[in-house]
Amino acid sequence: MERYIRRCYELAVQAGRKGYDTFGAILVHDGVILEEAENTADYERGIFGHAEFNLVHQCANKYSDQVLRESVLYTSCAPCERCLAAIASLGVGTVVCGVSYRAFCQLLPFDYTPLNREGLLAQLGLRMRIVESVLEDEGMHVFEWWGGEYRPLHELIAEMDAVKAGAKGS
């Protein structure tokens, strides 16, 4: 499991060094990496391009339902809801995330809100197991390459803490 998460982190740093947000994802079946993807989102052009979404597009109509059901999708960070829905559409039953939703929220301008994603998917008849926090400390440092310029993690977190404090004071 750890070797696959580390590969996701490598892909995420590659994306970051290219100027994209630092996210990477892979699909593994029977110990073999079938596909890899990194983030290519371009917000100015309105291109979604999240790593998990890119991976889903690479896999759609390429692998059988059985292979997808038996595969595990590994991702550097817990996927957004849009990506999670795309992953569910493939029929992948297990998603393993390096950085958890809770930890990632340290880098966002809003606080963490618990959400039972597995339960919501189950209400739609979709079974998915989400495993979080695999090598999470290591994964948080991947964000130091966010957007192509290296910035220490403690600076990024402090910046978001200031944004959150300012929002609460308004």
Buried (B, 14 or more C-beta within 10 A) or exposed (E): EEEBBBBBBBBBBBBBBBEBBBBBBBBBBEEEEBBBBBBBBEEEEEEBBBBBBBBBBBBEEEBEEEBBBBBBBBBBBBBBEEBBBBBBEBBBBBBBBBBBBBBBBBBEEEEEEEEEBBEBBEEEEBEBEBBBBBBBEBBBBBBBBBBEEEEEBEEBBEEBEEEBEEEEEE
